[in-house]
């Protein structure tokens, strides 16, 4: 019985830790997307988007989103 409780506790800790990491990762992704939008939405940067299109294909769609 004690072994089962320890295993359940161990699994619970792993699940909570993975959930925390996933949340942190998603927050970082949203923050990065926000930064890209702020940078890309400036007029100076939009002028150079055609040069960046080959390097970052997602940037042109981000500009359209602006």
N, CA, C and O atoms as a Tripos MOL2 file, in Angstrom:
@<TRIPOS>MOLECULE
protein
  264   263    66     0     0
PROTEIN
NO_CHARGES

@<TRIPOS>ATOM
      1 N           0.8270   -1.2050    0.0000 N.3       1 UNK1
      2 CA          0.0000    0.0000    0.0000 C.3       1 UNK1
      3 C           0.8680    1.2660    0.0000 C.2       1 UNK1
      4 O           0.5870    2.2200   -0.7250 O.2       1 UNK1
      5 N           1.9090    1.2610    0.8110 N.am      2 UNK2
      6 CA          2.7790    2.4380    0.8690 C.3       2 UNK2
      7 C           3.4800    2.6780   -0.4600 C.2       2 UNK2
      8 O           3.6740    3.8210   -0.8760 O.2       2 UNK2
      9 N           3.8570    1.5830   -1.1230 N.am      3 UNK3
     10 CA          4.5400    1.7210   -2.4140 C.3       3 UNK3
     11 C           3.6040    2.3730   -3.4260 C.2       3 UNK3
     12 O           4.0350    3.2230   -4.2050 O.2       3 UNK3
     13 N           2.3490    1.9930   -3.4250 N.am      4 UNK4
     14 CA          1.3690    2.5640   -4.3610 C.3       4 UNK4
     15 C           1.1950    4.0550   -4.0730 C.2       4 UNK4
     16 O           1.1260    4.8630   -4.9990 O.2       4 UNK4
     17 N           1.1260    4.4210   -2.7970 N.am      5 UNK5
     18 CA          0.9830    5.8370   -2.4400 C.3       5 UNK5
     19 C           2.1970    6.6470   -2.8990 C.2       5 UNK5
     20 O           2.0560    7.7530   -3.4210 O.2       5 UNK5
     21 N           3.3870    6.0840   -2.6980 N.am      6 UNK6
     22 CA          4.6030    6.7790   -3.1230 C.3       6 UNK6
     23 C           4.6260    6.9240   -4.6390 C.2       6 UNK6
     24 O           5.0020    7.9740   -5.1600 O.2       6 UNK6
     25 N           4.2230    5.8680   -5.3480 N.am      7 UNK7
     26 CA          4.1900    5.9400   -6.8100 C.3       7 UNK7
     27 C           3.1700    6.9780   -7.2810 C.2       7 UNK7
     28 O           3.4480    7.7470   -8.2010 O.2       7 UNK7
     29 N           2.0070    7.0010   -6.6630 N.am      8 UNK8
     30 CA          0.9940    7.9880   -7.0460 C.3       8 UNK8
     31 C           1.4790    9.4090   -6.7670 C.2       8 UNK8
     32 O           1.2580   10.3150   -7.5710 O.2       8 UNK8
     33 N           2.1380    9.5970   -5.6280 N.am      9 UNK9
     34 CA          2.6870   10.9050   -5.2930 C.3       9 UNK9
     35 C           3.7650   11.3130   -6.3010 C.2       9 UNK9
     36 O           3.8190   12.4630   -6.7360 O.2       9 UNK9
     37 N           4.6150   10.3600   -6.6610 N.am     10 UNK10
     38 CA          5.6730   10.6100   -7.6360 C.3      10 UNK10
     39 C           5.0790   11.0000   -8.9930 C.2      10 UNK10
     40 O           5.5340   11.9520   -9.6260 O.2      10 UNK10
     41 N           4.0640   10.2600   -9.4300 N.am     11 UNK11
     42 CA          3.3990   10.5650  -10.7080 C.3      11 UNK11
     43 C           2.7480   11.9410  -10.6450 C.2      11 UNK11
     44 O           2.8120   12.7050  -11.6080 O.2      11 UNK11
     45 N           2.1220   12.2580   -9.5140 N.am     12 UNK12
     46 CA          1.4750   13.5660   -9.3610 C.3      12 UNK12
     47 C           2.4940   14.6950   -9.4470 C.2      12 UNK12
     48 O           2.2380   15.7140  -10.0880 O.2      12 UNK12
     49 N           3.6480   14.5210   -8.8060 N.am     13 UNK13
     50 CA          4.7010   15.5430   -8.8600 C.3      13 UNK13
     51 C           5.1980   15.7180  -10.2920 C.2      13 UNK13
     52 O           5.3960   16.8450  -10.7460 O.2      13 UNK13
     53 N           5.4020   14.6050  -11.0100 N.am     14 UNK14
     54 CA          5.8720   14.6840  -12.3970 C.3      14 UNK14
     55 C           4.8450   15.4040  -13.2700 C.2      14 UNK14
     56 O           5.2080   16.2560  -14.0810 O.2      14 UNK14
     57 N           3.5650   15.0640  -13.1050 N.am     15 UNK15
     58 CA          2.5140   15.6980  -13.9110 C.3      15 UNK15
     59 C           2.4520   17.1990  -13.6200 C.2      15 UNK15
     60 O           2.3460   18.0070  -14.5420 O.2      15 UNK15
     61 N           2.5180   17.5690  -12.3460 N.am     16 UNK16
     62 CA          2.4750   18.9940  -11.9970 C.3      16 UNK16
     63 C           3.6870   19.7320  -12.5610 C.2      16 UNK16
     64 O           3.5630   20.8520  -13.0550 O.2      16 UNK16
     65 N           4.8530   19.1030  -12.4850 N.am     17 UNK17
     66 CA          6.0710   19.7300  -12.9980 C.3      17 UNK17
     67 C           5.9860   19.9070  -14.5130 C.2      17 UNK17
     68 O           6.3450   20.9600  -15.0380 O.2      17 UNK17
     69 N           5.5090   18.8720  -15.2150 N.am     18 UNK18
     70 CA          5.3640   18.9620  -16.6720 C.3      18 UNK18
     71 C           4.3380   20.0330  -17.0420 C.2      18 UNK18
     72 O           4.5150   20.7720  -18.0100 O.2      18 UNK18
     73 N           3.2730   20.1030  -16.2610 N.am     19 UNK19
     74 CA          2.2530   21.1150  -16.5150 C.3      19 UNK19
     75 C           2.8410   22.5120  -16.3440 C.2      19 UNK19
     76 O           2.5590   23.4080  -17.1400 O.2      19 UNK19
     77 N           3.6520   22.6980  -15.3110 N.am     20 UNK20
     78 CA          4.3090   23.9860  -15.0800 C.3      20 UNK20
     79 C           5.2430   24.3380  -16.2410 C.2      20 UNK20
     80 O           5.2490   25.4750  -16.7120 O.2      20 UNK20
     81 N           6.0370   23.3550  -16.7020 N.am     21 UNK21
     82 CA          6.9490   23.6080  -17.8150 C.3      21 UNK21
     83 C           6.1920   23.9570  -19.0870 C.2      21 UNK21
     84 O           6.5910   24.8520  -19.8320 O.2      21 UNK21
     85 N           5.0960   23.2440  -19.3300 N.am     22 UNK22
     86 CA          4.2940   23.5220  -20.5240 C.3      22 UNK22
     87 C           3.7090   24.9260  -20.4650 C.2      22 UNK22
     88 O           3.7150   25.6480  -21.4620 O.2      22 UNK22
     89 N           3.2050   25.3120  -19.2970 N.am     23 UNK23
     90 CA          2.6570   26.6620  -19.1440 C.3      23 UNK23
     91 C           3.7320   27.7180  -19.3610 C.2      23 UNK23
     92 O           3.4960   28.7230  -20.0320 O.2      23 UNK23
     93 N           4.9090   27.4900  -18.7950 N.am     24 UNK24
     94 CA          6.0210   28.4270  -18.9650 C.3      24 UNK24
     95 C           6.4130   28.5360  -20.4390 C.2      24 UNK24
     96 O           6.6620   29.6300  -20.9440 O.2      24 UNK24
     97 N           6.4640   27.3900  -21.1230 N.am     25 UNK25
     98 CA          6.8160   27.3790  -22.5410 C.3      25 UNK25
     99 C           5.7920   28.1630  -23.3630 C.2      25 UNK25
    100 O           6.1630   28.9420  -24.2410 O.2      25 UNK25
    101 N           4.5070   27.9570  -23.0790 N.am     26 UNK26
    102 CA          3.4610   28.6670  -23.8160 C.3      26 UNK26
    103 C           3.5350   30.1740  -23.5560 C.2      26 UNK26
    104 O           3.3610   30.9780  -24.4720 O.2      26 UNK26
    105 N           3.7930   30.5440  -22.3070 N.am     27 UNK27
    106 CA          3.9270   31.9690  -21.9920 C.3      27 UNK27
    107 C           5.0970   32.5900  -22.7510 C.2      27 UNK27
    108 O           4.9910   33.7000  -23.2720 O.2      27 UNK27
    109 N           6.2170   31.8630  -22.8070 N.am     28 UNK28
    110 CA          7.3710   32.3650  -23.5490 C.3      28 UNK28
    111 C           7.0550   32.5060  -25.0310 C.2      28 UNK28
    112 O           7.4670   33.4750  -25.6700 O.2      28 UNK28
    113 N           6.3250   31.5410  -25.5770 N.am     29 UNK29
    114 CA          5.9420   31.6210  -27.0000 C.3      29 UNK29
    115 C           5.0670   32.8350  -27.2580 C.2      29 UNK29
    116 O           5.2790   33.5590  -28.2300 O.2      29 UNK29
    117 N           4.0770   33.0640  -26.3870 N.am     30 UNK30
    118 CA          3.1980   34.2210  -26.5800 C.3      30 UNK30
    119 C           3.9800   35.5210  -26.4320 C.2      30 UNK30
    120 O           3.7440   36.4760  -27.1720 O.2      30 UNK30
    121 N           4.9040   35.5610  -25.4860 N.am     31 UNK31
    122 CA          5.7240   36.7570  -25.2930 C.3      31 UNK31
    123 C           6.5890   37.0220  -26.5200 C.2      31 UNK31
    124 O           6.7350   38.1650  -26.9520 O.2      31 UNK31
    125 N           7.1700   35.9370  -27.0860 N.am     32 UNK32
    126 CA          7.9980   36.0830  -28.2830 C.3      32 UNK32
    127 C           7.1520   36.5850  -29.4590 C.2      32 UNK32
    128 O           7.5810   37.4640  -30.2060 O.2      32 UNK32
    129 N           5.9510   36.0220  -29.6170 N.am     33 UNK33
    130 CA          5.0730   36.4640  -30.7050 C.3      33 UNK33
    131 C           4.6920   37.9310  -30.5220 C.2      33 UNK33
    132 O           4.6280   38.6900  -31.4890 O.2      33 UNK33
    133 N           4.4390   38.3250  -29.2640 N.am     34 UNK34
    134 CA          4.1110   39.7220  -28.9930 C.3      34 UNK34
    135 C           5.2810   40.6320  -29.3660 C.2      34 UNK34
    136 O           5.0840   41.6800  -29.9810 O.2      34 UNK34
    137 N           6.5040   40.2270  -28.9900 N.am     35 UNK35
    138 CA          7.6820   41.0290  -29.3310 C.3      35 UNK35
    139 C           7.8520   41.1380  -30.8390 C.2      35 UNK35
    140 O           8.1480   42.2120  -31.3630 O.2      35 UNK35
    141 N           7.6630   40.0230  -31.5340 N.am     36 UNK36
    142 CA          7.7990   40.0350  -32.9950 C.3      36 UNK36
    143 C           6.7700   40.9790  -33.5980 C.2      36 UNK36
    144 O           7.0820   41.7310  -34.5220 O.2      36 UNK36
    145 N           5.5380   40.9460  -33.0770 N.am     37 UNK37
    146 CA          4.5080   41.8470  -33.6070 C.3      37 UNK37
    147 C           4.8640   43.3030  -33.3570 C.2      37 UNK37
    148 O           4.7110   44.1440  -34.2430 O.2      37 UNK37
    149 N           5.3390   43.6050  -32.1490 N.am     38 UNK38
    150 CA          5.6970   44.9920  -31.8360 C.3      38 UNK38
    151 C           6.8250   45.4610  -32.7460 C.2      38 UNK38
    152 O           6.7930   46.5780  -33.2620 O.2      38 UNK38
    153 N           7.8290   44.5940  -32.9390 N.am     39 UNK39
    154 CA          8.9540   44.9830  -33.7930 C.3      39 UNK39
    155 C           8.5270   45.0990  -35.2470 C.2      39 UNK39
    156 O           8.9110   46.0380  -35.9450 O.2      39 UNK39
    157 N           7.7190   44.1240  -35.7020 N.am     40 UNK40
    158 CA          7.3650   44.0810  -37.1180 C.3      40 UNK40
    159 C           6.3830   45.1890  -37.4730 C.2      40 UNK40
    160 O           6.3670   45.6570  -38.6120 O.2      40 UNK40
    161 N           5.5690   45.6100  -36.5210 N.am     41 UNK41
    162 CA          4.5360   46.6060  -36.8310 C.3      41 UNK41
    163 C           5.0980   48.0160  -36.9660 C.2      41 UNK41
    164 O           4.3690   48.9210  -37.3730 O.2      41 UNK41
    165 N           6.3570   48.2300  -36.6410 N.am     42 UNK42
    166 CA          6.9630   49.5370  -36.8810 C.3      42 UNK42
    167 C           7.2070   49.7220  -38.3740 C.2      42 UNK42
    168 O           7.5460   48.7720  -39.0800 O.2      42 UNK42
    169 N           7.0340   50.9420  -38.8430 N.am     43 UNK43
    170 CA          7.1480   51.2170  -40.2810 C.3      43 UNK43
    171 C           8.5420   50.9090  -40.8190 C.2      43 UNK43
    172 O           8.6800   50.3970  -41.9300 O.2      43 UNK43
    173 N           9.5730   51.2170  -40.0380 N.am     44 UNK44
    174 CA         10.9490   50.9780  -40.4940 C.3      44 UNK44
    175 C          11.1710   49.4970  -40.7650 C.2      44 UNK44
    176 O          11.8290   49.1160  -41.7330 O.2      44 UNK44
    177 N          10.6090   48.6730  -39.8930 N.am     45 UNK45
    178 CA         10.8280   47.2360  -40.0430 C.3      45 UNK45
    179 C          10.0320   46.6940  -41.2090 C.2      45 UNK45
    180 O          10.5020   45.8170  -41.9340 O.2      45 UNK45
    181 N           8.8130   47.2180  -41.3990 N.am     46 UNK46
    182 CA          7.9790   46.7310  -42.5050 C.3      46 UNK46
    183 C           8.6800   46.9660  -43.8450 C.2      46 UNK46
    184 O           8.5140   46.1860  -44.7820 O.2      46 UNK46
    185 N           9.4600   48.0370  -43.9300 N.am     47 UNK47
    186 CA         10.1680   48.3360  -45.1780 C.3      47 UNK47
    187 C          11.1710   47.2440  -45.5230 C.2      47 UNK47
    188 O          11.4790   47.0370  -46.6970 O.2      47 UNK47
    189 N          11.6910   46.5330  -44.5000 N.am     48 UNK48
    190 CA         12.7210   45.5190  -44.7390 C.3      48 UNK48
    191 C          12.1730   44.0990  -44.7260 C.2      48 UNK48
    192 O          12.9420   43.1390  -44.7860 O.2      48 UNK48
    193 N          10.8480   43.9530  -44.6490 N.am     49 UNK49
    194 CA         10.2690   42.6140  -44.5240 C.3      49 UNK49
    195 C          10.5800   41.7720  -45.7560 C.2      49 UNK49
    196 O          10.7860   40.5630  -45.6460 O.2      49 UNK49
    197 N          10.6150   42.4000  -46.9220 N.am     50 UNK50
    198 CA         10.8770   41.6200  -48.1310 C.3      50 UNK50
    199 C          12.2540   40.9600  -48.0670 C.2      50 UNK50
    200 O          12.4470   39.8710  -48.6070 O.2      50 UNK50
    201 N          13.2180   41.6210  -47.4050 N.am     51 UNK51
    202 CA         14.5460   41.0250  -47.2520 C.3      51 UNK51
    203 C          14.5050   39.8490  -46.2870 C.2      51 UNK51
    204 O          15.2360   38.8740  -46.4640 O.2      51 UNK51
    205 N          13.6460   39.9340  -45.2580 N.am     52 UNK52
    206 CA         13.5950   38.9000  -44.2340 C.3      52 UNK52
    207 C          12.7180   37.7220  -44.6160 C.2      52 UNK52
    208 O          12.7550   36.6790  -43.9630 O.2      52 UNK52
    209 N          11.9170   37.8830  -45.6870 N.am     53 UNK53
    210 CA         10.9470   36.8490  -46.0340 C.3      53 UNK53
    211 C          11.5720   35.4780  -46.2100 C.2      53 UNK53
    212 O          10.9680   34.4710  -45.8410 O.2      53 UNK53
    213 N          12.7930   35.4230  -46.7760 N.am     54 UNK54
    214 CA         13.4440   34.1370  -46.9670 C.3      54 UNK54
    215 C          13.9740   33.5550  -45.6670 C.2      54 UNK54
    216 O          14.0320   32.3370  -45.4980 O.2      54 UNK54
    217 N          14.3620   34.4400  -44.7440 N.am     55 UNK55
    218 CA         14.9430   33.9680  -43.4860 C.3      55 UNK55
    219 C          13.8500   33.5540  -42.5100 C.2      55 UNK55
    220 O          13.9210   32.4830  -41.9070 O.2      55 UNK55
    221 N          12.8320   34.4100  -42.3560 N.am     56 UNK56
    222 CA         11.7240   34.1230  -41.4430 C.3      56 UNK56
    223 C          10.4120   34.1310  -42.2260 C.2      56 UNK56
    224 O           9.7770   35.1800  -42.3420 O.2      56 UNK56
    225 N          10.0010   33.0050  -42.7580 N.am     57 UNK57
    226 CA          8.7870   32.9870  -43.5860 C.3      57 UNK57
    227 C           7.5360   33.4300  -42.8170 C.2      57 UNK57
    228 O           6.5870   33.9230  -43.4280 O.2      57 UNK57
    229 N           7.5180   33.2630  -41.4910 N.am     58 UNK58
    230 CA          6.3320   33.6250  -40.7270 C.3      58 UNK58
    231 C           6.1500   35.1250  -40.5570 C.2      58 UNK58
    232 O           5.0780   35.5740  -40.1540 O.2      58 UNK58
    233 N           7.1930   35.9130  -40.8610 N.am     59 UNK59
    234 CA          7.1020   37.3460  -40.5980 C.3      59 UNK59
    235 C           6.0830   38.0240  -41.5010 C.2      59 UNK59
    236 O           5.3790   38.9360  -41.0670 O.2      59 UNK59
    237 N           5.9960   37.5880  -42.7500 N.am     60 UNK60
    238 CA          5.0570   38.2420  -43.6490 C.3      60 UNK60
    239 C           3.6190   38.0220  -43.1810 C.2      60 UNK60
    240 O           2.7940   38.9300  -43.2760 O.2      60 UNK60
    241 N           3.3120   36.8240  -42.6750 N.am     61 UNK61
    242 CA          1.9750   36.5870  -42.1620 C.3      61 UNK61
    243 C           1.7340   37.4130  -40.9010 C.2      61 UNK61
    244 O           0.6040   37.8250  -40.6390 O.2      61 UNK61
    245 N           2.7910   37.6580  -40.1120 N.am     62 UNK62
    246 CA          2.6440   38.4960  -38.9200 C.3      62 UNK62
    247 C           2.3310   39.9320  -39.3170 C.2      62 UNK62
    248 O           1.5340   40.6030  -38.6610 O.2      62 UNK62
    249 N           2.9560   40.3980  -40.3850 N.am     63 UNK63
    250 CA          2.6790   41.7570  -40.8600 C.3      63 UNK63
    251 C           1.2330   41.8500  -41.3170 C.2      63 UNK63
    252 O           0.5640   42.8490  -41.0510 O.2      63 UNK63
    253 N           0.7430   40.8250  -41.9990 N.am     64 UNK64
    254 CA         -0.6480   40.8320  -42.4250 C.3      64 UNK64
    255 C          -1.5750   40.8600  -41.2190 C.2      64 UNK64
    256 O          -2.6470   41.4630  -41.2640 O.2      64 UNK64
    257 N          -1.1530   40.2020  -40.1360 N.am     65 UNK65
    258 CA         -1.9600   40.1780  -38.9200 C.3      65 UNK65
    259 C          -2.0320   41.5570  -38.2810 C.2      65 UNK65
    260 O          -3.0170   41.8830  -37.6180 O.2      65 UNK65
    261 N          -1.0010   42.3650  -38.4730 N.am     66 UNK66
    262 CA         -1.0170   43.7300  -37.9300 C.3      66 UNK66
    263 C          -2.1030   44.5360  -38.6210 C.2      66 UNK66
    264 O          -2.2880   45.7130  -38.3140 O.2      66 UNK66
@<TRIPOS>BOND
     1     1     2 1
     2     2     3 1
     3     3     4 2
     4     3     5 am
     5     5     6 1
     6     6     7 1
     7     7     8 2
     8     7     9 am
     9     9    10 1
    10    10    11 1
    11    11    12 2
    12    11    13 am
    13    13    14 1
    14    14    15 1
    15    15    16 2
    16    15    17 am
    17    17    18 1
    18    18    19 1
    19    19    20 2
    20    19    21 am
    21    21    22 1
    22    22    23 1
    23    23    24 2
    24    23    25 am
    25    25    26 1
    26    26    27 1
    27    27    28 2
    28    27    29 am
    29    29    30 1
    30    30    31 1
    31    31    32 2
    32    31    33 am
    33    33    34 1
    34    34    35 1
    35    35    36 2
    36    35    37 am
    37    37    38 1
    38    38    39 1
    39    39    40 2
    40    39    41 am
    41    41    42 1
    42    42    43 1
    43    43    44 2
    44    43    45 am
    45    45    46 1
    46    46    47 1
    47    47    48 2
    48    47    49 am
    49    49    50 1
    50    50    51 1
    51    51    52 2
    52    51    53 am
    53    53    54 1
    54    54    55 1
    55    55    56 2
    56    55    57 am
    57    57    58 1
    58    58    59 1
    59    59    60 2
    60    59    61 am
    61    61    62 1
    62    62    63 1
    63    63    64 2
    64    63    65 am
    65    65    66 1
    66    66    67 1
    67    67    68 2
    68    67    69 am
    69    69    70 1
    70    70    71 1
    71    71    72 2
    72    71    73 am
    73    73    74 1
    74    74    75 1
    75    75    76 2
    76    75    77 am
    77    77    78 1
    78    78    79 1
    79    79    80 2
    80    79    81 am
    81    81    82 1
    82    82    83 1
    83    83    84 2
    84    83    85 am
    85    85    86 1
    86    86    87 1
    87    87    88 2
    88    87    89 am
    89    89    90 1
    90    90    91 1
    91    91    92 2
    92    91    93 am
    93    93    94 1
    94    94    95 1
    95    95    96 2
    96    95    97 am
    97    97    98 1
    98    98    99 1
    99    99   100 2
   100    99   101 am
   101   101   102 1
   102   102   103 1
   103   103   104 2
   104   103   105 am
   105   105   106 1
   106   106   107 1
   107   107   108 2
   108   107   109 am
   109   109   110 1
   110   110   111 1
   111   111   112 2
   112   111   113 am
   113   113   114 1
   114   114   115 1
   115   115   116 2
   116   115   117 am
   117   117   118 1
   118   118   119 1
   119   119   120 2
   120   119   121 am
   121   121   122 1
   122   122   123 1
   123   123   124 2
   124   123   125 am
   125   125   126 1
   126   126   127 1
   127   127   128 2
   128   127   129 am
   129   129   130 1
   130   130   131 1
   131   131   132 2
   132   131   133 am
   133   133   134 1
   134   134   135 1
   135   135   136 2
   136   135   137 am
   137   137   138 1
   138   138   139 1
   139   139   140 2
   140   139   141 am
   141   141   142 1
   142   142   143 1
   143   143   144 2
   144   143   145 am
   145   145   146 1
   146   146   147 1
   147   147   148 2
   148   147   149 am
   149   149   150 1
   150   150   151 1
   151   151   152 2
   152   151   153 am
   153   153   154 1
   154   154   155 1
   155   155   156 2
   156   155   157 am
   157   157   158 1
   158   158   159 1
   159   159   160 2
   160   159   161 am
   161   161   162 1
   162   162   163 1
   163   163   164 2
   164   163   165 am
   165   165   166 1
   166   166   167 1
   167   167   168 2
   168   167   169 am
   169   169   170 1
   170   170   171 1
   171   171   172 2
   172   171   173 am
   173   173   174 1
   174   174   175 1
   175   175   176 2
   176   175   177 am
   177   177   178 1
   178   178   179 1
   179   179   180 2
   180   179   181 am
   181   181   182 1
   182   182   183 1
   183   183   184 2
   184   183   185 am
   185   185   186 1
   186   186   187 1
   187   187   188 2
   188   187   189 am
   189   189   190 1
   190   190   191 1
   191   191   192 2
   192   191   193 am
   193   193   194 1
   194   194   195 1
   195   195   196 2
   196   195   197 am
   197   197   198 1
   198   198   199 1
   199   199   200 2
   200   199   201 am
   201   201   202 1
   202   202   203 1
   203   203   204 2
   204   203   205 am
   205   205   206 1
   206   206   207 1
   207   207   208 2
   208   207   209 am
   209   209   210 1
   210   210   211 1
   211   211   212 2
   212   211   213 am
   213   213   214 1
   214   214   215 1
   215   215   216 2
   216   215   217 am
   217   217   218 1
   218   218   219 1
   219   219   220 2
   220   219   221 am
   221   221   222 1
   222   222   223 1
   223   223   224 2
   224   223   225 am
   225   225   226 1
   226   226   227 1
   227   227   228 2
   228   227   229 am
   229   229   230 1
   230   230   231 1
   231   231   232 2
   232   231   233 am
   233   233   234 1
   234   234   235 1
   235   235   236 2
   236   235   237 am
   237   237   238 1
   238   238   239 1
   239   239   240 2
   240   239   241 am
   241   241   242 1
   242   242   243 1
   243   243   244 2
   244   243   245 am
   245   245   246 1
   246   246   247 1
   247   247   248 2
   248   247   249 am
   249   249   250 1
   250   250   251 1
   251   251   252 2
   252   251   253 am
   253   253   254 1
   254   254   255 1
   255   255   256 2
   256   255   257 am
   257   257   258 1
   258   258   259 1
   259   259   260 2
   260   259   261 am
   261   261   262 1
   262   262   263 1
   263   263   264 2
@<TRIPOS>SUBSTRUCTURE
     1 UNK1         2 RESIDUE 1 A UNK
     2 UNK2         6 RESIDUE 1 A UNK
     3 UNK3        10 RESIDUE 1 A UNK
     4 UNK4        14 RESIDUE 1 A UNK
     5 UNK5        18 RESIDUE 1 A UNK
     6 UNK6        22 RESIDUE 1 A UNK
     7 UNK7        26 RESIDUE 1 A UNK
     8 UNK8        30 RESIDUE 1 A UNK
     9 UNK9        34 RESIDUE 1 A UNK
    10 UNK10       38 RESIDUE 1 A UNK
    11 UNK11       42 RESIDUE 1 A UNK
    12 UNK12       46 RESIDUE 1 A UNK
    13 UNK13       50 RESIDUE 1 A UNK
    14 UNK14       54 RESIDUE 1 A UNK
    15 UNK15       58 RESIDUE 1 A UNK
    16 UNK16       62 RESIDUE 1 A UNK
    17 UNK17       66 RESIDUE 1 A UNK
    18 UNK18       70 RESIDUE 1 A UNK
    19 UNK19       74 RESIDUE 1 A UNK
    20 UNK20       78 RESIDUE 1 A UNK
    21 UNK21       82 RESIDUE 1 A UNK
    22 UNK22       86 RESIDUE 1 A UNK
    23 UNK23       90 RESIDUE 1 A UNK
    24 UNK24       94 RESIDUE 1 A UNK
    25 UNK25       98 RESIDUE 1 A UNK
    26 UNK26      102 RESIDUE 1 A UNK
    27 UNK27      106 RESIDUE 1 A UNK
    28 UNK28      110 RESIDUE 1 A UNK
    29 UNK29      114 RESIDUE 1 A UNK
    30 UNK30      118 RESIDUE 1 A UNK
    31 UNK31      122 RESIDUE 1 A UNK
    32 UNK32      126 RESIDUE 1 A UNK
    33 UNK33      130 RESIDUE 1 A UNK
    34 UNK34      134 RESIDUE 1 A UNK
    35 UNK35      138 RESIDUE 1 A UNK
    36 UNK36      142 RESIDUE 1 A UNK
    37 UNK37      146 RESIDUE 1 A UNK
    38 UNK38      150 RESIDUE 1 A UNK
    39 UNK39      154 RESIDUE 1 A UNK
    40 UNK40      158 RESIDUE 1 A UNK
    41 UNK41      162 RESIDUE 1 A UNK
    42 UNK42      166 RESIDUE 1 A UNK
    43 UNK43      170 RESIDUE 1 A UNK
    44 UNK44      174 RESIDUE 1 A UNK
    45 UNK45      178 RESIDUE 1 A UNK
    46 UNK46      182 RESIDUE 1 A UNK
    47 UNK47      186 RESIDUE 1 A UNK
    48 UNK48      190 RESIDUE 1 A UNK
    49 UNK49      194 RESIDUE 1 A UNK
    50 UNK50      198 RESIDUE 1 A UNK
    51 UNK51      202 RESIDUE 1 A UNK
    52 UNK52      206 RESIDUE 1 A UNK
    53 UNK53      210 RESIDUE 1 A UNK
    54 UNK54      214 RESIDUE 1 A UNK
    55 UNK55      218 RESIDUE 1 A UNK
    56 UNK56      222 RESIDUE 1 A UNK
    57 UNK57      226 RESIDUE 1 A UNK
    58 UNK58      230 RESIDUE 1 A UNK
    59 UNK59      234 RESIDUE 1 A UNK
    60 UNK60      238 RESIDUE 1 A UNK
    61 UNK61      242 RESIDUE 1 A UNK
    62 UNK62      246 RESIDUE 1 A UNK
    63 UNK63      250 RESIDUE 1 A UNK
    64 UNK64      254 RESIDUE 1 A UNK
    65 UNK65      258 RESIDUE 1 A UNK
    66 UNK66      262 RESIDUE 1 A UNK
